[in-house]
């Protein structure tokens, strides 16, 4: 529904970048003459664009600059009294039409600046009208944008893979995306965005998880249904929650208790991933311009427990890790098919996720400093946690 890069014509949208003091920019190329065959201006010129998104509120300062000329933007209107404020939402786009002075348009690149309070702005285009039989030559869009068809086909492939929107709505009693969570874009390789919780957590903390099919419905016109969620810690699934006991659901709202004593004190990455019935991964932040299905956007939490009274089992007797201590590698062997395996430092930081092959996995130590490491195995079916303390010398 949006992109944070300035678009050209109506090939994209401005996303949620526009602000009243920091406009969103767009360029509308017009390669043709703007005079009829008798040298007269168009009889009409209109700027049209779509407003969408639940963050938008109209103000008297809303305006568009067209090649440096200001045009005020009227409030959304409805024939239903007092309904204008409901016209621009994530599922209800609203088309604005602004009459332009043809003298303010040029043959070439027309520069537009949008001053709004955080809407998504899509489908930006200019329409001009001439008397019948007097219009100048016309360049169709495929001439202006020769690769438009390939872009449309690429979008179709992306749209088919869009999964449900799934995220936390509350963590430890704090509303997600409130001031308690500070976001940072691309903070580390493989992480599109993360949200840093400002206060530490301890003990059992309640999580509220919400799932919806809005993005899927907007892209495809249908909801495939949410089949299940996975709660992740440090990029490793630790629990699976089914929502399709009777049938897949289009929306869901559920509570989950996370016992932080299962994990070491320190910084961890908390995340939730959902899937539709076809296995398409969810968008964690469907409101984020440019968000893609499966993009990793964890919540950074600081666990600070005074006790660790959680039933952490000793290593399953069918699994062995050796040698311990070691200077070059640890080897894990056994019935590993149903386990997610990860290696953490003593500070709780994730170092590596392992994929066993033929019942065996190897942890290479050559690039790791000496010290204590935790090998963590989480059973995918029953959630049972096994840990083993290992030493590199």
VEXRO-499363 format. One record per residue (C-alpha): residue in one letter; x, y, z. Coordinates in steps of 0.02 Angstrom, whole numbers. Example, Ala and Ser with C-alpha at 12.3 -4.5 7.8 and 13.67 -1.06 7.14 Angstrom:
<sites>
<site kemar="A" east="615" north="-225" up="390"/>
<site kemar="S" east="684" north="-53" up="357"/>
</sites>
This chain:
<sites>
<site kemar="X" east="0" north="0" up="0"/>
<site kemar="X" east="146" north="119" up="9"/>
<site kemar="X" east="329" north="151" up="-22"/>
<site kemar="X" east="447" north="270" up="64"/>
<site kemar="X" east="535" north="314" up="-98"/>
<site kemar="X" east="470" north="456" up="-206"/>
<site kemar="X" east="367" north="383" up="-349"/>
<site kemar="X" east="354" north="436" up="-530"/>
<site kemar="X" east="178" north="467" up="-594"/>
<site kemar="X" east="58" north="338" up="-526"/>
<site kemar="X" east="179" north="191" up="-527"/>
<site kemar="X" east="186" north="197" up="-338"/>
<site kemar="X" east="123" north="294" up="-191"/>
<site kemar="X" east="201" north="414" up="-70"/>
<site kemar="X" east="167" north="300" up="77"/>
<site kemar="X" east="146" north="378" up="248"/>
<site kemar="X" east="288" north="502" up="229"/>
<site kemar="X" east="191" north="665" up="204"/>
<site kemar="X" east="187" north="781" up="354"/>
<site kemar="X" east="122" north="957" up="372"/>
<site kemar="X" east="301" north="1020" up="388"/>
<site kemar="X" east="390" north="888" up="283"/>
<site kemar="X" east="296" north="854" up="120"/>
<site kemar="X" east="289" north="699" up="15"/>
<site kemar="X" east="355" north="730" up="-161"/>
<site kemar="X" east="296" north="662" up="-326"/>
<site kemar="X" east="328" north="695" up="-510"/>
<site kemar="X" east="195" north="683" up="-646"/>
<site kemar="X" east="277" north="675" up="-819"/>
<site kemar="X" east="175" north="753" up="-961"/>
<site kemar="X" east="268" north="726" up="-1126"/>
<site kemar="X" east="131" north="804" up="-1235"/>
<site kemar="X" east="84" north="982" up="-1278"/>
<site kemar="X" east="-44" north="1060" up="-1161"/>
<site kemar="X" east="-129" north="1165" up="-1297"/>
<site kemar="X" east="-263" north="1105" up="-1417"/>
<site kemar="X" east="-231" north="1109" up="-1604"/>
<site kemar="X" east="-291" north="1290" up="-1606"/>
<site kemar="X" east="-167" north="1340" up="-1470"/>
<site kemar="X" east="-295" north="1353" up="-1328"/>
<site kemar="X" east="-280" north="1289" up="-1150"/>
<site kemar="X" east="-374" north="1133" up="-1092"/>
<site kemar="X" east="-554" north="1164" up="-1044"/>
<site kemar="X" east="-521" north="1075" up="-880"/>
<site kemar="X" east="-371" north="1012" up="-779"/>
<site kemar="X" east="-393" north="901" up="-626"/>
<site kemar="X" east="-273" north="826" up="-500"/>
<site kemar="X" east="-337" north="662" up="-429"/>
<site kemar="X" east="-264" north="553" up="-293"/>
<site kemar="X" east="-321" north="427" up="-164"/>
<site kemar="X" east="-307" north="451" up="24"/>
<site kemar="X" east="-299" north="295" up="130"/>
<site kemar="X" east="-245" north="248" up="305"/>
<site kemar="X" east="-313" north="258" up="482"/>
<site kemar="X" east="-186" north="388" up="541"/>
<site kemar="X" east="-251" north="530" up="433"/>
<site kemar="X" east="-343" north="680" up="504"/>
<site kemar="X" east="-389" north="826" up="393"/>
<site kemar="X" east="-328" north="1000" up="444"/>
<site kemar="X" east="-351" north="1173" up="370"/>
<site kemar="X" east="-166" north="1167" up="324"/>
<site kemar="X" east="-186" north="1020" up="204"/>
<site kemar="X" east="-125" north="1076" up="34"/>
<site kemar="X" east="-39" north="1022" up="-126"/>
<site kemar="X" east="94" north="1124" up="-216"/>
<site kemar="X" east="91" north="1102" up="-406"/>
<site kemar="X" east="249" north="1171" up="-485"/>
<site kemar="X" east="259" north="1294" up="-341"/>
<site kemar="X" east="75" north="1345" up="-344"/>
<site kemar="X" east="-26" north="1308" up="-186"/>
<site kemar="X" east="-195" north="1221" up="-190"/>
<site kemar="X" east="-295" north="1197" up="-29"/>
<site kemar="X" east="-368" north="1024" up="-3"/>
<site kemar="X" east="-549" north="1016" up="56"/>
<site kemar="X" east="-602" north="897" up="195"/>
<site kemar="X" east="-673" north="728" up="144"/>
<site kemar="X" east="-859" north="749" up="118"/>
<site kemar="X" east="-1007" north="631" up="128"/>
<site kemar="X" east="-1192" north="648" up="96"/>
<site kemar="X" east="-1213" north="573" up="270"/>
<site kemar="X" east="-1204" north="705" up="405"/>
<site kemar="X" east="-1048" north="700" up="518"/>
<site kemar="X" east="-978" north="552" up="422"/>
<site kemar="X" east="-828" north="638" up="343"/>
<site kemar="X" east="-707" north="580" up="478"/>
<site kemar="X" east="-745" north="398" up="435"/>
<site kemar="X" east="-707" north="414" up="249"/>
<site kemar="X" east="-519" north="390" up="254"/>
<site kemar="X" east="-470" north="226" up="337"/>
<site kemar="X" east="-359" north="79" up="294"/>
<site kemar="X" east="-504" north="-11" up="212"/>
<site kemar="X" east="-596" north="143" up="147"/>
<site kemar="X" east="-495" north="243" up="20"/>
<site kemar="X" east="-558" north="416" up="-27"/>
<site kemar="X" east="-524" north="501" up="-193"/>
<site kemar="X" east="-483" north="686" up="-189"/>
<site kemar="X" east="-514" north="792" up="-344"/>
<site kemar="X" east="-434" north="964" up="-356"/>
<site kemar="X" east="-466" north="1082" up="-500"/>
<site kemar="X" east="-303" north="1153" up="-570"/>
<site kemar="X" east="-263" north="1307" up="-671"/>
<site kemar="X" east="-199" north="1237" up="-837"/>
<site kemar="X" east="-70" north="1378" up="-840"/>
<site kemar="X" east="13" north="1295" up="-689"/>
<site kemar="X" east="52" north="1136" up="-786"/>
<site kemar="X" east="202" north="1112" up="-900"/>
<site kemar="X" east="257" north="993" up="-1036"/>
<site kemar="X" east="388" north="889" up="-947"/>
<site kemar="X" east="403" north="842" up="-764"/>
<site kemar="X" east="271" north="923" up="-652"/>
<site kemar="X" east="329" north="931" up="-471"/>
<site kemar="X" east="203" north="902" up="-332"/>
<site kemar="X" east="221" north="920" up="-144"/>
<site kemar="X" east="87" north="850" up="-27"/>
<site kemar="X" east="66" north="930" up="144"/>
<site kemar="X" east="-44" north="813" up="247"/>
<site kemar="X" east="-46" north="732" up="418"/>
<site kemar="X" east="8" north="552" up="383"/>
<site kemar="X" east="-108" north="477" up="254"/>
<site kemar="X" east="-57" north="355" up="121"/>
<site kemar="X" east="-68" north="441" up="-48"/>
<site kemar="X" east="-94" north="329" up="-198"/>
<site kemar="X" east="-144" north="336" up="-382"/>
<site kemar="X" east="-82" north="512" up="-412"/>
<site kemar="X" east="-126" north="575" up="-586"/>
<site kemar="X" east="-178" north="728" up="-685"/>
<site kemar="X" east="-322" north="732" up="-808"/>
<site kemar="X" east="-345" north="867" up="-941"/>
<site kemar="X" east="-494" north="890" up="-1058"/>
<site kemar="X" east="-505" north="968" up="-1232"/>
<site kemar="X" east="-651" north="1001" up="-1349"/>
<site kemar="X" east="-696" north="853" up="-1458"/>
<site kemar="X" east="-584" north="843" up="-1610"/>
<site kemar="X" east="-461" north="976" up="-1548"/>
<site kemar="X" east="-353" north="874" up="-1429"/>
<site kemar="X" east="-164" north="870" up="-1461"/>
<site kemar="X" east="-67" north="709" up="-1487"/>
<site kemar="X" east="-73" north="592" up="-1338"/>
<site kemar="X" east="61" north="477" up="-1265"/>
<site kemar="X" east="-20" north="326" up="-1179"/>
<site kemar="X" east="52" north="267" up="-1011"/>
<site kemar="X" east="144" north="119" up="-1088"/>
<site kemar="X" east="247" north="243" up="-1190"/>
<site kemar="X" east="287" north="350" up="-1039"/>
<site kemar="X" east="323" north="197" up="-930"/>
<site kemar="X" east="385" north="60" up="-1050"/>
<site kemar="X" east="411" north="-64" up="-908"/>
<site kemar="X" east="239" north="-39" up="-831"/>
<site kemar="X" east="176" north="-212" up="-879"/>
<site kemar="X" east="323" north="-301" up="-798"/>
<site kemar="X" east="295" north="-199" up="-641"/>
<site kemar="X" east="112" north="-248" up="-638"/>
<site kemar="X" east="157" north="-431" up="-657"/>
<site kemar="X" east="288" north="-418" up="-520"/>
<site kemar="X" east="157" north="-340" up="-406"/>
<site kemar="X" east="40" north="-485" up="-444"/>
<site kemar="X" east="171" north="-608" up="-384"/>
<site kemar="X" east="200" north="-507" up="-226"/>
<site kemar="X" east="13" north="-488" up="-195"/>
<site kemar="X" east="-16" north="-676" up="-210"/>
<site kemar="X" east="112" north="-704" up="-71"/>
<site kemar="X" east="40" north="-577" up="51"/>
<site kemar="X" east="-9" north="-661" up="213"/>
<site kemar="X" east="-111" north="-599" up="360"/>
<site kemar="X" east="-65" north="-449" up="466"/>
<site kemar="X" east="-4" north="-510" up="636"/>
<site kemar="X" east="74" north="-412" up="778"/>
<site kemar="X" east="69" north="-382" up="964"/>
<site kemar="X" east="-62" north="-259" up="1024"/>
<site kemar="X" east="1" north="-262" up="1204"/>
<site kemar="X" east="161" north="-319" up="1289"/>
<site kemar="X" east="169" north="-326" up="1479"/>
<site kemar="X" east="20" north="-207" up="1494"/>
<site kemar="X" east="91" north="-77" up="1373"/>
<site kemar="X" east="0" north="-38" up="1213"/>
<site kemar="X" east="111" north="-82" up="1065"/>
<site kemar="X" east="175" north="67" up="963"/>
<site kemar="X" east="149" north="182" up="1113"/>
<site kemar="X" east="291" north="286" up="1184"/>
<site kemar="X" east="350" north="129" up="1276"/>
<site kemar="X" east="417" north="62" up="1111"/>
<site kemar="X" east="549" north="156" up="1012"/>
<site kemar="X" east="568" north="99" up="832"/>
<site kemar="X" east="729" north="93" up="731"/>
<site kemar="X" east="741" north="51" up="545"/>
<site kemar="X" east="868" north="-78" up="483"/>
<site kemar="X" east="964" north="-86" up="648"/>
<site kemar="X" east="1060" north="-243" up="600"/>
<site kemar="X" east="1083" north="-360" up="451"/>
<site kemar="X" east="927" north="-464" up="421"/>
<site kemar="X" east="817" north="-352" up="529"/>
<site kemar="X" east="703" north="-231" up="436"/>
<site kemar="X" east="649" north="-138" up="592"/>
<site kemar="X" east="642" north="-168" up="778"/>
<site kemar="X" east="547" north="-92" up="923"/>
<site kemar="X" east="643" north="-64" up="1084"/>
<site kemar="X" east="540" north="-83" up="1243"/>
<site kemar="X" east="596" north="55" up="1361"/>
<site kemar="X" east="571" north="-34" up="1529"/>
<site kemar="X" east="634" north="-208" up="1581"/>
<site kemar="X" east="521" north="-360" up="1602"/>
<site kemar="X" east="523" north="-501" up="1729"/>
<site kemar="X" east="426" north="-657" up="1774"/>
<site kemar="X" east="271" north="-699" up="1674"/>
<site kemar="X" east="217" north="-560" up="1558"/>
<site kemar="X" east="53" north="-553" up="1462"/>
<site kemar="X" east="57" north="-533" up="1274"/>
<site kemar="X" east="-95" north="-487" up="1170"/>
<site kemar="X" east="-82" north="-545" up="989"/>
<site kemar="X" east="-193" north="-481" up="851"/>
<site kemar="X" east="-214" north="-550" up="677"/>
<site kemar="X" east="-313" north="-485" up="530"/>
<site kemar="X" east="-330" north="-507" up="343"/>
<site kemar="X" east="-342" north="-324" up="292"/>
<site kemar="X" east="-185" north="-316" up="186"/>
<site kemar="X" east="-230" north="-480" up="103"/>
<site kemar="X" east="-405" north="-418" up="64"/>
<site kemar="X" east="-336" north="-254" up="-4"/>
<site kemar="X" east="-213" north="-344" up="-118"/>
<site kemar="X" east="-317" north="-494" up="-171"/>
<site kemar="X" east="-497" north="-453" up="-130"/>
<site kemar="X" east="-510" north="-608" up="-21"/>
<site kemar="X" east="-451" north="-675" up="147"/>
<site kemar="X" east="-369" north="-846" up="144"/>
<site kemar="X" east="-383" north="-870" up="331"/>
<site kemar="X" east="-256" north="-875" up="474"/>
<site kemar="X" east="-202" north="-1051" up="520"/>
<site kemar="X" east="-78" north="-1024" up="663"/>
<site kemar="X" east="47" north="-911" up="752"/>
<site kemar="X" east="225" north="-940" up="811"/>
<site kemar="X" east="299" north="-846" up="958"/>
<site kemar="X" east="485" north="-821" up="931"/>
<site kemar="X" east="627" north="-778" up="1048"/>
<site kemar="X" east="794" north="-728" up="975"/>
<site kemar="X" east="735" north="-777" up="799"/>
<site kemar="X" east="690" north="-955" up="856"/>
<site kemar="X" east="508" north="-1016" up="869"/>
<site kemar="X" east="470" north="-1064" up="1050"/>
<site kemar="X" east="283" north="-1097" up="1039"/>
<site kemar="X" east="147" north="-1127" up="910"/>
<site kemar="X" east="-33" north="-1070" up="933"/>
<site kemar="X" east="-164" north="-1145" up="818"/>
<site kemar="X" east="-314" north="-1040" up="768"/>
<site kemar="X" east="-392" north="-1163" up="646"/>
<site kemar="X" east="-460" north="-1297" up="763"/>
<site kemar="X" east="-629" north="-1284" up="675"/>
<site kemar="X" east="-583" north="-1177" up="525"/>
<site kemar="X" east="-460" north="-1043" up="477"/>
<site kemar="X" east="-507" north="-870" up="541"/>
<site kemar="X" east="-498" north="-701" up="455"/>
<site kemar="X" east="-464" north="-605" up="617"/>
<site kemar="X" east="-414" north="-654" up="792"/>
<site kemar="X" east="-372" north="-577" up="960"/>
<site kemar="X" east="-290" north="-687" up="1092"/>
<site kemar="X" east="-188" north="-679" up="1252"/>
<site kemar="X" east="-26" north="-772" up="1285"/>
<site kemar="X" east="79" north="-786" up="1443"/>
<site kemar="X" east="267" north="-779" up="1415"/>
<site kemar="X" east="374" north="-841" up="1559"/>
<site kemar="X" east="534" north="-742" up="1541"/>
<site kemar="X" east="620" north="-854" up="1670"/>
<site kemar="X" east="644" north="-979" up="1529"/>
<site kemar="X" east="779" north="-863" up="1462"/>
<site kemar="X" east="937" north="-784" up="1529"/>
<site kemar="X" east="938" north="-607" up="1593"/>
<site kemar="X" east="986" north="-478" up="1463"/>
<site kemar="X" east="931" north="-419" up="1292"/>
<site kemar="X" east="818" north="-531" up="1187"/>
<site kemar="X" east="716" north="-516" up="1027"/>
<site kemar="X" east="531" north="-556" up="1046"/>
<site kemar="X" east="427" north="-584" up="889"/>
<site kemar="X" east="266" north="-660" up="827"/>
<site kemar="X" east="243" north="-736" up="653"/>
<site kemar="X" east="77" north="-791" up="580"/>
<site kemar="X" east="34" north="-897" up="429"/>
<site kemar="X" east="-118" north="-915" up="317"/>
<site kemar="X" east="-186" north="-1083" up="259"/>
<site kemar="X" east="-67" north="-1084" up="110"/>
<site kemar="X" east="86" north="-1054" up="220"/>
<site kemar="X" east="112" north="-871" up="172"/>
<site kemar="X" east="197" north="-779" up="315"/>
<site kemar="X" east="120" north="-627" up="397"/>
<site kemar="X" east="164" north="-443" up="392"/>
<site kemar="X" east="213" north="-394" up="569"/>
<site kemar="X" east="184" north="-208" up="540"/>
<site kemar="X" east="57" north="-195" up="400"/>
<site kemar="X" east="49" north="-6" up="424"/>
<site kemar="X" east="234" north="16" up="388"/>
<site kemar="X" east="264" north="84" up="214"/>
<site kemar="X" east="355" north="-46" up="112"/>
<site kemar="X" east="326" north="-189" up="235"/>
<site kemar="X" east="341" north="-361" up="156"/>
<site kemar="X" east="275" north="-531" up="211"/>
<site kemar="X" east="395" north="-622" up="326"/>
<site kemar="X" east="502" north="-468" up="361"/>
<site kemar="X" east="584" north="-488" up="532"/>
<site kemar="X" east="532" north="-344" up="647"/>
<site kemar="X" east="564" north="-401" up="827"/>
<site kemar="X" east="527" north="-314" up="990"/>
<site kemar="X" east="686" north="-293" up="1093"/>
<site kemar="X" east="655" north="-332" up="1275"/>
<site kemar="X" east="771" north="-326" up="1425"/>
<site kemar="X" east="739" north="-475" up="1541"/>
<site kemar="X" east="789" north="-441" up="1722"/>
<site kemar="X" east="734" north="-583" up="1836"/>
<site kemar="X" east="792" north="-607" up="2015"/>
<site kemar="X" east="744" north="-792" up="2008"/>
<site kemar="X" east="743" north="-922" up="1870"/>
<site kemar="X" east="620" north="-1045" up="1950"/>
<site kemar="X" east="562" north="-1121" up="1788"/>
<site kemar="X" east="556" north="-1304" up="1747"/>
<site kemar="X" east="702" north="-1313" up="1626"/>
<site kemar="X" east="739" north="-1495" up="1592"/>
<site kemar="X" east="908" north="-1572" up="1586"/>
<site kemar="X" east="961" north="-1629" up="1414"/>
<site kemar="X" east="855" north="-1769" up="1343"/>
<site kemar="X" east="949" north="-1933" up="1361"/>
<site kemar="X" east="925" north="-1967" up="1176"/>
<site kemar="X" east="1031" north="-1814" up="1136"/>
<site kemar="X" east="1216" north="-1787" up="1171"/>
<site kemar="X" east="1328" north="-1635" up="1154"/>
<site kemar="X" east="1517" north="-1658" up="1158"/>
<site kemar="X" east="1658" north="-1622" up="1190"/>
<site kemar="X" east="1634" north="-1504" up="1338"/>
<site kemar="X" east="1740" north="-1403" up="1363"/>
<site kemar="X" east="1809" north="-1382" up="1187"/>
<site kemar="X" east="1921" north="-1263" up="1091"/>
<site kemar="X" east="1860" north="-1290" up="912"/>
<site kemar="X" east="1683" north="-1362" up="902"/>
<site kemar="X" east="1534" north="-1438" up="992"/>
<site kemar="X" east="1444" north="-1584" up="910"/>
<site kemar="X" east="1259" north="-1620" up="941"/>
<site kemar="X" east="1191" north="-1792" up="901"/>
<site kemar="X" east="1025" north="-1880" up="929"/>
<site kemar="X" east="841" north="-1869" up="882"/>
<site kemar="X" east="845" north="-1687" up="829"/>
<site kemar="X" east="709" north="-1680" up="696"/>
<site kemar="X" east="577" north="-1601" up="810"/>
<site kemar="X" east="692" north="-1475" up="893"/>
<site kemar="X" east="736" north="-1294" up="858"/>
<site kemar="X" east="918" north="-1275" up="908"/>
<site kemar="X" east="1008" north="-1114" up="948"/>
<site kemar="X" east="1171" north="-1059" up="1028"/>
<site kemar="X" east="1173" north="-910" up="1148"/>
<site kemar="X" east="1309" north="-819" up="1238"/>
<site kemar="X" east="1308" north="-799" up="1427"/>
<site kemar="X" east="1226" north="-628" up="1401"/>
<site kemar="X" east="1078" north="-708" up="1311"/>
<site kemar="X" east="1128" north="-646" up="1138"/>
<site kemar="X" east="1092" north="-765" up="995"/>
<site kemar="X" east="1249" north="-823" up="906"/>
<site kemar="X" east="1184" north="-957" up="788"/>
<site kemar="X" east="1033" north="-1060" up="737"/>
<site kemar="X" east="1070" north="-1238" up="686"/>
<site kemar="X" east="993" north="-1351" up="555"/>
<site kemar="X" east="1035" north="-1533" up="596"/>
<site kemar="X" east="1076" north="-1651" up="454"/>
<site kemar="X" east="1052" north="-1839" up="478"/>
<site kemar="X" east="1033" north="-1819" up="666"/>
<site kemar="X" east="1190" north="-1714" up="689"/>
<site kemar="X" east="1238" north="-1531" up="702"/>
<site kemar="X" east="1406" north="-1447" up="729"/>
<site kemar="X" east="1442" north="-1283" up="818"/>
<site kemar="X" east="1601" north="-1206" up="753"/>
<site kemar="X" east="1695" north="-1110" up="888"/>
<site kemar="X" east="1841" north="-1038" up="792"/>
<site kemar="X" east="1761" north="-865" up="773"/>
<site kemar="X" east="1691" north="-858" up="951"/>
<site kemar="X" east="1785" north="-793" up="1103"/>
<site kemar="X" east="1818" north="-907" up="1249"/>
<site kemar="X" east="1684" north="-918" up="1383"/>
<site kemar="X" east="1517" north="-996" up="1427"/>
<site kemar="X" east="1385" north="-1034" up="1295"/>
<site kemar="X" east="1209" north="-1103" up="1309"/>
<site kemar="X" east="1144" north="-1231" up="1186"/>
<site kemar="X" east="955" north="-1219" up="1186"/>
<site kemar="X" east="836" north="-1348" up="1113"/>
<site kemar="X" east="648" north="-1314" up="1103"/>
<site kemar="X" east="530" north="-1455" up="1057"/>
<site kemar="X" east="416" north="-1393" up="916"/>
<site kemar="X" east="265" north="-1495" up="973"/>
<site kemar="X" east="259" north="-1480" up="1162"/>
<site kemar="X" east="366" north="-1325" up="1189"/>
<site kemar="X" east="481" north="-1416" up="1313"/>
<site kemar="X" east="645" north="-1325" up="1338"/>
<site kemar="X" east="814" north="-1410" up="1360"/>
<site kemar="X" east="974" north="-1315" up="1393"/>
<site kemar="X" east="1156" north="-1366" up="1410"/>
<site kemar="X" east="1297" north="-1255" up="1472"/>
<site kemar="X" east="1453" north="-1270" up="1364"/>
<site kemar="X" east="1627" north="-1198" up="1387"/>
<site kemar="X" east="1751" north="-1143" up="1255"/>
<site kemar="X" east="1928" north="-1128" up="1318"/>
</sites>
